[in-house]
Amino acid sequence: MPALHAVRLYQQQAVRSASPAALVDKLYEIGVAAAHAGDASRARRALVELTAALDLERGGEIAAQLQGLYEFSLRAVTAGDFTTVAELLGGLREAWRAGPLAAERAPALAAA
């Protein structure tokens, strides 16, 4: 039991210290893994969190389009279409890693 407690504390600290971009990446990762495992509950939770993270005012049309994709994915999870959800979230995850997450990491890499 103490080892499990230590793991939970480590995970909580990792979440608290992660950047918003890293947290979005983690949500994509969780959503993809849940879809591959056919875990509807976990996939839904990841999609709900991704939707909640959107800033529709500042994000404009891109945020609105992402919201539509997340809603589509929620319907697909409900229908049991996990393959579509895994593919869609996997593609978004790769785009996120090539865009915002890569831009966030670039200054750290340049300083190293």
Buried (B, 14 or more C-beta within 10 A) or exposed (E): EEEEEEEEEEEEEEEEEEEEBBBBBBBBBBBBBBBBEEBBEBBBBBBEBBBEBBEEEEBEEEBEEBBEBBEBBBEBBEEEBBEBBBEBBBEBBEEBBEEBBEEBBEEEEEEE
